Amino acid sequence: MTTEARTSEPTLGLVSVRLITDDVARLVEFYGHVLDVPGSWLTPDFAELRTSAGTLAIGSTRTVELFAPGSARPADNHTAIVEFLVSDVDAEYERIAQHAEGSDRAHPIDFVTTPTTMPWGNRSLLLRDPDGTLVNLFTPVAPEARETYGH
């Protein structure tokens, strides 16, 4: 293979992040609400939420057995933060909080922080999904951050 052939077409690309859970429906409902996108069910054990930047996949613990038994455990994440770029984090906070207050949700939204401007120039809202995974919704507000994300 020539150098030209190798550089003309990327061989890797991030397609999705998959979360493993004991309750797929609960996580699809949560992320569908937070992202304001519908879940697309491929099987009762697997659904996807497609955004303009990529896909968040939700798989049941039963799907782990198809890959490598015992290789992933639900509700056991202590290292990753799933992040979503939004146009107005303050408006998203109000939308999510308002909907959460006016519903019969069995699992209330766990806000870790309200929208806060970070030293690197993003305004961020941190919350937890029902399995405890941290979720960051952010809007770049400083000129350098806005340039990075094309805002």
N, C-alpha and C positions, 0 to 999 in steps of 0.2 A: 504494500500500500504506500502510495506516495504521500509526501507531506501535504500537497495540495488537496488530495482526497480526504485526508484526516481533518483538515481545518475547514473544509467547505460545509460539512454537515455535523452538527453536534451529535455525539453518541449517548449523551446523558441528558436528562431533563427531569426536574422535579414535577411529578404529575399530581401527587396527592399526599396527604398525611392521613394515616389510618389510626383511629382510636379503637381499642378493644374494650368491650363492656359486657356486663351480665344483663344489661337492659338497653337494647338497641333503640326501642321506641322512645324511651325516656330521653336519651341523648339526641336523637333526631328531632324530637319536639323542642328541646332546649336550643340546639344550634339553629333550627329553623326559625325560632323566635328571635334569637340574638342577631342572626345574619339576615333575617327577613327574606329567606329563600326557602322554597319547598324541598323536602327530602325526596329523593328518587330511590324507590325500593327495588333492588334487583332480586333479592330473595328475602324471606323473613329474618335471615341472619345477617343481612348486609344492605346498607343504604349509603347513598352519596348526597352531599350538598355541594352543588357546583357554584363557584363564584367566578368572576372574570379573571382572577389570578390563578386559580387552581381548584382542586376538589378536596373537601374534607370527607373522608370515608369513615363509616361507623360499622364495625364488625362485631359479631357476638363472640364470646369465648369459644363457641363451637367451631368457628372458622380457624382458630389457632391450631386445632388438632389437624387440619388439612395441611398446614405448613410444617410445623415442628411442635409436637405436643409439649406443653409447658413453657414455651419460649416467651410468651407474653402473659401478663397478669392484669386483669381489670382493676381500675381504681387504685393503681399503685405508682402513679407518676409523681416524681419529686424533682424532676430536672428540666422539663420542657414547658414552654409557654407557647400556646397557639396564638398567633397574632394576625389581626385583620386590619388593613388600612381602610378607614372610613372618611367620608368627606367632612363630617362634623361630629366629633366625638361627644360634644355636649348635647346635641340633638338626639344622638343615639342613646345616650344615658337616659334622657327624659322619656324617650319612646319605650325603652325596655322597662324602666321603673314604673311608668304609668300602666303599661300592659300587665306587669307583674302584680301591681296593687289591685287592679280591677278584675282579676281572674280567680278562678277556683284552683289554681295550680297546686298540685300535691307537693311540688318541690319548688319552693321560693327561690328567686335569684339571689345568689350569695355574692354581693358586691364586696370586693376586697378594698377598693378605693373608689372615690368619686373621680371625675376627670381632674387630672393634675398635669401641669406642664413639667416635663422632665428636663434635666440639664442639657440633654443632647438635642432638644428642640421639638420633641413630640409631645402632644397633649394626649395622655393615656387614661384609659378606664380599665381597671383590672377587676375581673370577676372569676368565679369558679364554676365549672360545669358540675352537673350532679355527681360525677365520679371524682371530683376534686381537682381536675386539671385546670391550671391557670389559663385564662383567656384574656388577651390584651386587645382592646379596640383602640386605635390611635389615629390621630390626625397630625401631620407635620405642621408646625406653626412658625418656627424660626426659619429665616431665609435659607440657611444651609439644609435644613431638613426638608423644606418644601422643594428645593432643587433636587435633592436625592430621590424623592418620590414623584417628581413631575407635577407638583401642585402649584 
